Amino acid sequence: LWKLKAIDKTSEVVSSFAEKLIVYIILCVCFLLLSIGLALLIGYWLGHNFYGFFVMAAFYGIVGLIIHLSRNRLIKTPISNSIIQKFLN
């Protein structure tokens, strides 16, 4: 019985993360295309297309630094809590 429960919980966790992974991949593609379009628009406003890509790179560098500095609170803890909650339910 415990083997069946373990298999059930494991399959539930794996399928939940697979579903989230697919959604995140789709969102990343949309976000990438939006970023390219925004970079081209900013470059058009500034006079050269590559200026827009520099502005977007600086923006993402700052966002990446903020996420890196708060990675435990934003990423590690919620994922750990989600895995624990899935196994305990």
C-alpha positions as CSV (number, residue, x, y, z in Angstrom):
1,L,0.0,0.0,0.0
2,W,2.8,2.4,0.8
3,K,4.4,1.8,-2.6
4,L,1.2,2.8,-4.3
5,K,0.9,5.9,-2.2
6,A,4.5,6.8,-2.9
7,I,4.0,6.3,-6.7
8,D,0.8,8.3,-6.5
9,K,2.5,11.3,-4.7
10,T,5.5,11.1,-7.0
11,S,3.5,11.1,-10.1
12,E,1.4,14.0,-8.8
13,V,4.5,16.1,-8.1
14,V,6.1,15.3,-11.4
15,S,3.0,16.0,-13.4
16,S,2.5,19.3,-11.5
17,F,6.0,20.4,-12.3
18,A,5.7,19.3,-15.9
19,E,2.6,21.4,-16.3
20,K,4.3,24.4,-14.7
21,L,7.3,23.9,-16.9
22,I,5.3,23.9,-20.1
23,V,3.5,27.1,-19.0
24,Y,6.8,28.7,-18.1
25,I,8.3,27.8,-21.5
26,I,5.4,29.4,-23.3
27,L,5.6,32.5,-21.1
28,C,9.3,32.7,-21.8
29,V,8.8,32.6,-25.5
30,C,6.2,35.3,-25.3
31,F,8.4,37.4,-23.0
32,L,11.4,37.0,-25.4
33,L,9.4,38.2,-28.4
34,L,8.0,41.1,-26.3
35,S,11.5,42.0,-25.2
36,I,12.8,42.0,-28.8
37,G,9.9,44.2,-29.9
38,L,10.4,46.6,-27.0
39,A,14.2,46.8,-27.7
40,L,13.5,47.6,-31.3
41,L,11.0,50.3,-30.3
42,I,13.4,51.9,-27.8
43,G,16.1,51.7,-30.5
44,Y,13.8,53.4,-32.9
45,W,13.1,56.2,-30.4
46,L,16.8,56.6,-29.6
47,G,17.9,56.6,-33.3
48,H,19.8,53.3,-33.5
49,N,18.4,49.8,-33.0
50,F,21.3,48.6,-31.0
51,Y,20.7,51.3,-28.3
52,G,17.4,49.6,-27.5
53,F,19.1,46.3,-27.0
54,F,21.7,48.0,-24.7
55,V,18.9,49.5,-22.6
56,M,17.0,46.2,-22.4
57,A,20.2,44.4,-21.4
58,A,20.9,46.9,-18.6
59,F,17.3,46.5,-17.4
60,Y,17.5,42.7,-17.4
61,G,20.9,42.9,-15.7
62,I,19.4,44.9,-12.8
63,V,16.4,42.6,-12.6
64,G,18.7,39.6,-12.6
65,L,20.8,41.1,-9.8
66,I,17.7,41.8,-7.7
67,I,16.5,38.2,-8.2
68,H,19.9,36.8,-7.4
69,L,20.1,38.7,-4.2
70,S,16.6,37.6,-3.1
71,R,16.7,34.1,-4.6
72,N,16.0,32.2,-1.4
73,R,12.9,34.2,-0.6
74,L,11.6,34.3,-4.2
75,I,12.6,30.9,-5.6
76,K,14.0,28.4,-3.2
77,T,11.4,28.7,-0.3
78,P,8.3,28.6,-2.5
79,I,9.5,25.6,-4.5
80,S,10.4,23.7,-1.4
81,N,7.1,24.5,0.2
82,S,5.2,23.4,-2.9
83,I,7.1,20.0,-3.0
84,I,6.5,19.4,0.7
85,Q,2.8,20.4,0.4
86,K,2.3,18.0,-2.6
87,F,3.8,15.1,-0.7
88,L,1.9,15.8,2.5
89,N,-1.6,16.1,0.9
